[in-house]
């Protein structure tokens, strides 16, 4: 283990380390804690320039109540879910198949197709922007959740294929050969042999894609406009315009908007980290 | 030849060839989606960059004029020049996330009580949407009440309007971006450190290696896969920077914090008019910059594949 385990250090070093941990964390999350503090303050504190003192009264319930019952925020949150969940299902389903095809079979263009998925996953969004917006308009899906979902599924398939293919590569190939000797069809091999083994990869990708899509801002701005289909990342700018200078409400809104992926991360931490490291760092 | 005799033969043809056909059947839906929404649009953008188009009427072929205009913007030190220069600053400074992430990972790589929770909380900024990060830092920099100026005030300095000053604005936004990016690199290194071979460390200790020497000669070589991924995601992140700029400054003041990604959006889809062709030309330039890195990544992956 590196650096040297703290248990083997002198007592003084141990105590210093233990004391430094919370301090470092406080410093690291400082800007975020500030927003959390803002979100429970009454409006009066901001007009009285009491920005950083204790809240003169605790208005958390009122502020968050405003966000949930007196703004478009619930609508945006619902939109975000309706965009994120189908995308996760679609991208994971498609990439289970592409990953299987590229991970199991040997054919000449295999590596090229794989590289195409990887390269496509890295392109800047801007080079896709005009044609994708145009396509979405032509399909009559501009400013709909479906339009956004279809694009997200397609784009995330690149990253998911990279992940799935590498995961399937690491599975014991003898299993598949044994099944083939038994005369089991390829479709059944996929469904009954490989898919059950892919559960950890599916979990990891689902959590990761959920976060990516929830936090997407660019495509939300490019492909949607109003409260009826915008997700929360784009909605929060309209929300902020509505409550201009009402810092306590803007803070509460931001925290609400940020919460679902945070919750996802804490609930599924192990899978999340496995996904982030692309499975490459064991 | 009867139909009844034909049917089993066809089935057996599929059966005999299914190992050749199956991969294409599995690939078809994903490949179709990816082609339609990603691969073809790249080429469409290349084509579009040779046209002048407002997004509604007929497109007019103008040859390389969009690129000539960009060239003159470059010569005149205009928006395109500023965007490209800022992109370069982003690229270089964003890489600081890698050593910073390594530093925090080394700091947290201990087994004391509650360390798991600390690691999770340090990772926190990456999970939050960049839109929220942008808001948080806009307030952090705020000249009237921001924490930064409160701190500067303690030393009798300031007030400093970071986002309103052409000299500081890009650095201010990059600093905000480094916050989640460092968290990402940290988690990559923490996972990597878990896999470091303890015997090699012991051997190094016996040879008298300590601290920085140990880190450089024994630990870092073993962290290479983590460093590679950290490098990839940081470069991509730097060139994709859009959200923060859009939220924090909208490219201002006076366009001084634009990068190519934002400038393209501004040209093609905002009140400055719908100049799709010109936007596509900017996107092509950004794409070509990214392509250098994509080629390098793919080449590294290709070598690895051959190695197997």
Interface residues (C-beta under 8 A of the other chain):
Chain A: X1 X2 X3 X5 X6 X7 X17 X18 X21 X24 X25 X28 X29 X30 X31 X32 X34 X35 X38 X49 X51 X52 X94 X95 X97 X98 X100 X101 X102 X104 X105 X107 X110 X111 X113 X115 X116 X117 X118 X119 X120 X122 X123 X124 X125 X126 X127 X128 X129 X130 X131 X132 X133 X134 X135 X150 X151 X153 X154 X155 X157 X158 X161 X185 X186 X187 X190 X211 X214 X215 X217 X218 X221 X222 X233 X236 X237 X240 X247 X250 X254 X257 X258 X261 X262 X264 X265 X266 X269 X273 X276 X277 X278 X280 X281 X282
Chain B: X15 X18 X19 X20 X22 X23 X24 X26 X27 X29 X30 X31 X33 X34 X36 X37 X38 X39 X40 X41 X42 X44 X45 X48 X55 X106 X107 X109 X110 X111 X112 X115 X118 X120 X121 X122 X123 X124 X125 X127 X128 X129 X130 X131 X132 X135 X136 X137 X139 X140 X145 X147 X150 X179 X184 X187 X188 X191 X192 X193 X195 X196 X198 X201 X211 X214 X215 X218 X219 X225 X226 X229 X236 X239 X240 X242 X243 X246 X247 X260 X261 X264 X265 X268 X269 X276 X279 X280 X282 X283 X284 X286 X287 X290 X293 X294 X297 X298 X301 X302 X305
